[in-house]
């Protein structure tokens, strides 16, 4: 068993041969390497699969009773300074390694087809393999310096992957925004590392935890300084895991290819901040106020992410805000010391959200067959709808992922989110628990809204015909070849010009079911590409990862079920995480009976179902029935109630669609403020500093010219003036001496 642990160092290095060989191939044999480009997907998947096998083997051994193994070797030794590198294998490392490798394999298989026609196919797989290696190195690191090295490598890979299509200005801007925002957190992380080294004299986790806790208990360190250093460490996690207020980079990071969103922004990179807080939780527990600060940031992120997702139209941005909100749940759980629940939700959310992101890629792929490559259209949920008929497998997998995030049993996220909600009532302030439960309802609402806008109803995409002389609108033609009424044509055109969602209106055109069934296929020119007007299901290579992730979404929650009634004992997660299952609340791991479980679950499930019901009323096909019901129409749409509801709807919509005005605030305060400061500095440098220097030179020139014109050529006159001025200076010198 120990023999196996000794070779665990190979896990981070397994994905490295792929980017190295691709780089050498493109450098030495570019033509040959590009001609066989698709073959590189096989070694990428194979090597990551081997890493997954190693990780799974280590996890099995830990479950059987061996929990922590650390191996170190000295890198630098100088007097009292010693820096060691190594690897640490414990339950947290095993969990993260399995998540990275399993999701990474699915994403690589999916990407082989998704990126097949992209000119950057080789570059994509090189970046992905290097990112996997960096992330595996991060989670196996044994000290803070090693973590920081891989932390920066992960940031570089993220920068390259988000800006993968760097010729698009919006993608280039998105990767720069992510890079700059994360630099703020990384700078804080570096300062925190140096601060704790100054306190403890060590970068190793074991020494760091032991020495810091002893110093705090014995008043050997200023608690304020220790809290400041811990806050700086946490700042790095805030930026990497998109927590408030450094969350602004995450929605814009959706400009990268969809497989990147599934890998980086579902299970790996954004989970790096969660990993850091979980790794340092024994340190944070002993420092005053830092745990309360972590839970506060978590609960703010939970609510903010959910409210910002309410009115998003881009399917990937909506999922990005959902990721932000769910990571807030995990951070809240860590802040209240519910270590087990946090890692449990990290596992279930990773697989469910990876499924949703890959499903969104399949949807976007199908929409591109209609509108061509246009992210503004292919990712816009306003233009989707009715996709159930065309992408049935994607629809089923997407529905299961949606219900899982909503917390509907027996899917994966139900078990973990229910545990977080219960622990929030037990161990956090009441206001935190209320916000967490309220946000659970919002989560169900906006996730089911996303599903209904995508798959329910009919296809709402507007076709645009292009010709060599002029572009003519085809809004008057419905998808089934029937001419729309003039009023509907006008509404559609106005909605396109004003970006309003008008398909909830009572005037929305209704398609006869017979026309749906007998609708004929027709095509349209989009640019120079002739495309079909109907979406189509993705290839088997893209569907296989979806089906595998569905299995995880269905059954991964079983590892955390805590029943022990003599017949059922499925609490595998607690056995895996022992003895660190709950650092603050060790008794919270006790098993529960069926009555206690149903009592705790009924409330959370009721909140989720209520959110689903409201979303279905507002966005589902039942809306047309309710709209024609006179009593509801009178209550909701007439008199003062209508004005009040319209104002409330506008406030919520504007807040959500404009991202809570946080980006605008940052732009005006920081971006424009820094520009004005630089302009002021430039003015001061050019006109004050340079002005004084240039003014002295110009004044000397004119004085010299004036003195030159006063000269008469008589030496006696020059000597007289010279002695006169020397006498004056000597007099002044003697007087003031």
N, C-alpha and C positions, 0 to 999 in steps of 0.2 A: 504493500500500500504506500509506504513512504517512498518506495522506488518510483511509483507513478507520479507522486508529487514533485519529485526532483526534476522531472521533465516537463513540468507545467510552464516553464519559461518559453517553451517553443510556441505557445498559443498565439502571442502577439506577432510572431515572426512568420507564421504560416501564410498570411495573405500577401506578404511583401514581394515574393518572386514575380507576381503578375505585373505590377507597375514597373518593376525593374526591367523585366524582359521586354515589355511593350516599349519602354523608353529607349533601351538599346536597339531594339528592332527598328523603331522609327528613325533613330539616328544613323544606323549603319546600313539597314536594308529597308528603306521607306516603302518602296514599291511592293516588294514581296510581303511585308508586314501588313500593308493595307489590303492587299489582294486576298489574304486569308484572315481578315479581321474578325469574322464571326467565331472562329475557332477559340478565341481568347475567352469566351464566356465559359467554356468547359473547365479550364484550370482555375478560373475564379471561383466557380461553384464548388469544385472538388476540394480545393485547399481550405475554403471556409467550412466545408462539411467535415473535414478532418479536425479543424479547430472545434467545431461543435461536438464531435465525438469525444475529444479530450475534456471539454467542459462538462459534458453529461456524465462522463466517468468520474470526474472529481466530485460532482454533485451527489452522485450515488454513494460514494465513499463517505461524504460528509453526513448524509442522511443515516448511514449505518453507524455513525458515532465518532468520526474524526472531523473536528470542526475547523481548526486553524492550523495553517502551515506557513512558515515564513522562511525564506532563504535570502541571505544577504552576502554581498562581497564588496570589499572596500574599493572605492574609486579614487578618492583623494584623501591623503593623510598629511597634515601639516600642523605640528605642535598640538594645540588643543582643538584644532578643527579637523573633523573627520566626516566625510561624505560617503555614504554607502548606497549602492543600488541593489535592487533585488525584486522579488515578487512576493505577494501576499495572497494566499488562497484561504478564503473563508466563505461563509454563506452569501454575503453580499457580492463578493467577486463572482461566485458561481451563478447567481441570479443574473447579474449583468452580462456575463459571458454568454450564457444561454440565450438571453434576449437578443444580443447583438448578432450572434451567429445564425440563429433560426430565422429571424426577420431578414437578416442580410442575405441568406440563401434564397428566400422567397423573392426578395427584391431583385436579385441578380437574374434569376430565372425569368421573372416578369420583364426585366429590362432588355433581355435578349431580343424579344419581339418588339417591345415598345420603341426602342432606340435603333431598330434595324436600319432604317433609311436615313438616320442622322449621320452627317459627315464626321461628327465627333464621337463616333461609336467607341473607338479605341481609347480615346481620351477619357470617356465616361467610365469605362471599366477600370482604367488605371487609377482614376480619382477614387472610385468606390472601394477598390481593394486597399488603397493607401489609407482611406478613412477608416475602414474596418480594422486595419492593423493599429492605427493610432488609438482608436477607441478601446480595443482590447488591451493595449499597453496602459491606457489610463486606468482601467478598472483593476488591473493586476499590480499597480504600483504600490510600493511599500512605504513611501515617504512623500512629504509635501513637495519637495523639489522635483522628484520624478513625476508626480501628478502634474505639476505646472508645465513641465516639458511637453508631455503628451497633450495637456490641455491646450497649449498653443498650436500643436500640430493638428488637433481636431478643428481648431478655429480656422487654420489655413485651408484645410480640406473643405470646410463649410463655405468659406469665401469662394473657392474655386468651383464648387458644385452649384451654389446659388447663382453665381454669374457664369454658368456653363455656356449659355447663349450670350456671350459678352458683346456680340454685335448689336444686340437690342439695347437701346439706351436705358430702358426701364429695368432690365436685368442687371446691367452694369451698376445702375444706381442702387438697386436692392442689395447687391453683395457688398457695396461700399457702406451702406447703412448698417448692415449686419456686422461688418468688420469694425466700424467705429463704435457702435453701441457696445459690442463685446469687449472692446479695448477698455472701456470705462470699468467694466466689471473685472477684467483681467488685471488692471492696474491696482484695483482694490485688493484682489487676491494676492498679488505679489507683496504689497505692503503688509497684509495680514500675516503672510508666511514669515517675512523678515521680523515682524513684531514678535511673533511667538518664538522665533529663534533667539531673539534678544532676551526673552523671558526664560526660556528653558535651555537654550544651548543645544537643541537637537531638532532634527526634522522628522525623526521616526515617530510613527503614530503612538506606539506603546509608551515611549518616553514622554511624548508631548502630553498625553492624557494624564499620566501619573504625576509628572512634575507640576503641571499647571494646577491640578486639583489640590495637591499638597500645598502649593504656595497660596492659593486662594483661602484654603481652610486655616492656614497659619498666618494669614495677613502678610505674606511675603511678597505680594505684588499689589500694585494699585488696582482695585477692582474696575475703576473707570477705564484705565489703560487696557486691561484685559478685555473688557467689553468692547472697546473700540477696535481692538485687533480682531476679535471674533466677528464683529459686524463687517469688517473689511473682507474677511474670508467669505462671509455669507454674501457679500456683494458680487463676488465672482459667480456664485450659484444663481443669484438673481438674474444676472445677464444671460447666462448660458441656458437657463430653464425658462426664460421669457416671463419672469415675474415682474409685477409692477414695482418700479416705474420704468424698467428697462426692457419692456415687452415689445416695443414698437417695431423691432426688426423682424419679428416672426411672420406677420401677415405678408410683408413684402418679400420674404424669402420664398414664397410660393411661385416666384417667377422662374425658378429652376424647374427641370423636368419632374414630372409627377413621381417617378420612382425615388427620386432624391427626397421629396417631401415625405414619402412613406418611411424611408430609412432614417433620415436625420431628424425629422420633426414629429416622429411618432414614438420611436422606441430607443433611439440612441443618443444623438447629440443633446437634445433638450432634456434627456434623462441624466446627462452628465452632472448638471447642477444638483439634481435630486441625489445622485450617487455621492457627491461631495458632502452634502449636508448629512446624509446617512452615515458616511464614513466618520465624520467629525462629531457626530451626535454625543458620544461620551465626553467630548471636550466642551460642547455647548451646554450640556446639562448643568455643569458646575459653575457656569459664569452667570452672574446676575442679569436678569431681564432679557437675555438673548433669546431664550426659548419663546417668551411672549412676543418678541419682535418677529421671530420666524413665523409664528402662527398668525400674527397680524398681517404680515405681507401675504401669507397664503390665503387668508380669507378675503382680502381685498382683491387679489388676483382671481379667486373663484368667482366673485360677483362681477368684476369688471369684464372678464373674458366672456361670461354668459350674456351680459347685456350688449356687448359689442357684436356678438354673433347673431343678434335677433333680426337685423335687417340687411345682412350681407347678401349680395347677389352672386358673387364669385364663389363657386362651390368649394374651391380649395381654401380660400380665405375664411370661409365659414368653419371649415374643419380645423384651420389653424387656430382660430379663437376658441374652438372647443378644446383643442389640445392645451392651450394656455389655461383654460378654466380647470381642466382635470388635473393638470400639474399643480394648480393651486390647492386642490383637494389633498394631493400627496404632501405638499409643503405644510398645509394645516395639520395633517396627521403627524408629521415629524415634529412640528412645533409643540404639540400637546403630548409628545412622547410616545405616540402610538406607532412604534417602529414596525410592528408586524403588519398592521393595517396599511401603512404607507407602502411597504414593499409589495404587499398583496395587490394593491391597486396599481402599482407600477407595472406588475406582470400582466394583469388582465387588460389594462388600458392599452398597453403596448401592442398586443395582438389585435385587439378590436380596432384601434385607430389605424394600424397598418392595413388592416382589411378595408377600412373605409377609404383610405388614401389610394390604395391600389384600385379599389372599385371606382373611385372618382376618375382615375386615369383611364379605366375602361370606358366610362361614360364620355369623357372628353375625346377619347379616340373615336368613339362612334359619332359624336357630334361633328368632328372634323370632316367626316365623310359628307356632311351637308354643307357646312359653311367654309370648308377649307381650313388652313392653318391660321386661325385668328383667335388668340386667347380671349379677347374681349367678347367674342361670341360663343366659342366652344365651351367656355367655363361659366357662362352666364346662366344662372338658373331661371331667369325670367324667360329665356328663349327655349328652355327645355320643357318637359312634360310629356306624358304618354309614352315613356320609353319602356314600359313593362312589356309591350308587345314585341319590341325589337331586341331587347337585351334581357331576356328572362333570367338567365343564370346570374348575371351581374346584379339584377334587381333583387333576387333572393339573398345573395350574399350581403348586399348593401343593407337590406332590411334587417338581417340578423345583427350586423355590426351596429346599426342605428339603435335597435332595441337594447343591445348590450350597453352602449353608452348611456342610454336613458335609464338604466338600472332595472330592467324588466327581467324577472326570473324565468327560467333558470340559467340565463346567459351569464357570461363571466363577470362583467362589471357589477352585476347585482350584488354578488357576495362581498366584493371588496368595498364598494361604495356604501353599502348598508352598514358595514363594520365601521367605516370612518364616521358616518352620521351618528351611530350609537356612541362611539368614543367621544365625539364632539359634545354630545349632551353630558357625558360623564365627567370629562376632564377639562373642558374649555369654558370660557365665559359664555353665558346664555346667549348673548348677542351673536357670538361666533356660530353657535349651533343653529340659531334661527336663520342666519344668512346662508349657512351651508344647506339647510333643508329647503329654503326658498330657491336657492340656485339649482337644486336638484330638479325642481319643477320647471325652471327656465331651461335647463339642459334638455329635458324631454320635449319641451315646446320647440326650441329652435332646431333640434336634431330631426324631429318628425316633420317640421316645416321643410327642412332641406330635402327629406325623402319625398314628401308630397309634391313639392315644386319640380322635382326631377322626374318622378315616375307617374304621378297621378294626372288625370285629365287627358289633354291632347297636346300634341307637339305645337309649340307656340313660336317656333323659329320663323323669322321673316326672311324671305328670299330676296336677293338682289340680283337682277340680271345686268350683265355688263356687255357692252358692244363696243366696237371700235370707234363709234362716233359719239355716242351719248349713253348715259346710264339711265335706265328706266325702272321705276319702282314696280314691284309685283305684289304689293300688299293687297291688292284687290282679289288675288287668287288664293284660295284656301289650300290646305295641304291635300285635300281630296278633290281638287279640281272644280269646286263650286265657288261661284262668285259671291263675295261677301257683300252685305248691305252697305250702302254708301256711308251711313253714319258710323258703322264699324270700321270702314276703311279710314275715315277721318280720325277716329279714336286711336286706331293703331298707329297712324302716322304721327299724331300728336304725342302719343306715348313714346315713340321712338325718338322724337326730337327732344322731349323733356325728361326722358329716362324714368317715367312714371310706370308703376306696375298697375296696369288697368285691367288685368284679366280677372280680378275679383269683382269687377263691376257687374251690376245686374244687366247691363247691356252687352256683356261678353257674348260673343257669338257661340251658339251651341251647335255641335256637330251631331247629325243623326247617326245612330249606331249602325244603320244599314250602310251609310256612306263610309263609316270606319272600316267595315268588313270588306266592302267592295271597292275601296279606294285603289286607284291605279297608280303605278309608279311613274313618275316623270322626273326629269333631270333638268339641271340648270347650269349655265356657265358661271364659274366664280373665278374671275381673273382669266388665266389661261388654262385652268384645270377643269376638266369635265367631271362632275361628281354626281353621285346618286343623292336623291333628296331624302332617303330614308336611312336612319341609323342602322347599324348592324352589330352583332355580337362580336366580341374580340376572339382572337385565335386561341387555340387550346393552350399554347405556351403562356398566355396571360391569364387564362382561367384557372389553370392548375394551382398557382399560388393562392388565388382567392379561395379555392375549395379547401386547401390545406389550412389556411388561416381561419376558415369557418370552423374547422374541427377544434382548433385552439380556442376560438371564441365560445364554442359550445361546452367544452369539457375542462378548460384550464382552471375554471373556478372551483372544481372539485377538490383541488389540493388545499384549499383553505377552509373547507367545511369543518366546523368544530363540534360535531356530534359524537358523543361517546356513551352509548346506551347498551353496551355489551354486544350489539350487533353491528353498529356502524361506528367506525373510528377512522375518519378520513382526514384528520388534522395533520396532513403531511407537512404543511408549511411551518407550523410551530416546531415540529421535530427537526425540520431543516434549519430553522433559525436559532434554535436553542444553543447557548443560553442567553442570546441577545434579542429574544422575540419582542419584548417590551421593556425598554430600559427604565422608564419612569413608573410603569404600572405593571409589575410582574404578575399580579393576580388577574389581569385582563385576559390571560390566555386560557383560563379554565373553560372546559367544555360546557355547552349549554344544551338544555333539553328542547324538545319540539315546541312546547308551549312558549318558552321564552323566545325561541327563534321566531315563531309566527307573530308574537306580540311586537318584537322589535322590527320585523320586516313589513308588517302591515302598513305602518305609517309611511315608510319611505316608498313603498310600492304605490300607495295611494297618491302620493305627491307626483310620482312619475306618470301614472295613468291620467291624473288630472291635466298635466301638461300635454300629454298626447291628445286628450279630448279637446282641449282648447285649440291646439294646432289643427286638428281635423275639422273643427267648426270653421276656422278662419281660412284654411287653405284646401280642405278636401272637397269632394263632390257634394257632400251634404250641405255645403254653404248655399247652393242654389235653392234648396228646400227651405232652409231657415230664412233666407232673404225674402221669400214670398209669403212667409207666415206673418199675418197682419199684426199680431200682438207684439212679436219680437221686433218687427219692423218699426212699430210705433215707439217701443221702448228705446231702441238703439239708434234710430235714424231720424227722430223728430224732436223739435223743441230744444230746450236747454241741454238735454242729455246728448243730443247730437253735437252741439257745439263743444261741450265738455269732452266728449270722447274724441272728437276730431283734434282738439288741442292736445290732449294727452297722447294720442297716436302720433301726432307730428313731433312732439317733444321726444318721445321714445325713438321714433324713426330717425330723426336728425342726430340724436346722441349716438345711436348705434352706427348709422351709415357713415358719419363723420369721425368714427373711431374715438368717441368721447372727447373730441377736440384736443386730444393730447398731442397728436402729431402737429397740429396747428400751433399749439402752445410751444412745443419744442422748436418748431421752425422759426417762430417770431422771437422767442427769448434767446435761444442758443445759437441757431444758425445765423439769423439776421443780427443778433447781438454781437456775435463774434466778428461778423463782417464789418459792422459799424466800428467795433473796437480796432480792428485792423486798419480801417480807413482813417480813424483818428490817429493811430500810431504812425501811419504813413504821412499824414498831414504834419504831425509834430516833427517827424524826422526830416521831412523835405523842407518845410518852411521855417521851423524853429532852429533845429540843430544845424542843418545845412545853411539856413539863412544867416545864422550868426557867423559861421565860418566864411561863407561867401561875402557877407557884409564886411568883415574885417579885411578880407583881401581887396575888395573894391574900395573901401575907405583908404587903405594904404596906397592903393594906386592913385586915387585922386589927391591925396595929401602929397604924395611924391611929385605928382605933376604940378601941384600948386607951388611947392617949394622950389621945384626946378625953374619955374618962371620968375621966382623972386631973386634968383642968383644974379649977381653983377660981375662975377669973375675976379673980385678982389679978395686975396687971401686974408688980409687983416680983418675984413668984415666977417668972414667965416669963423676966424679964431675968436672974435668978440662974442658972436652969438653962441659959440660952443662953450666958452667960459661962463657966459651969462646963464645958460641952461644948467650947466654943471653946478654952479653956485646955488641955484634955486633948489635942485634936487638934494644937495648936501644940507641945505638949511632945513628942508622938510624932514629929511632923515634924522638930523640931530634933534629937531623939536619933538618929534613923535617917538624918539628912541627912549 
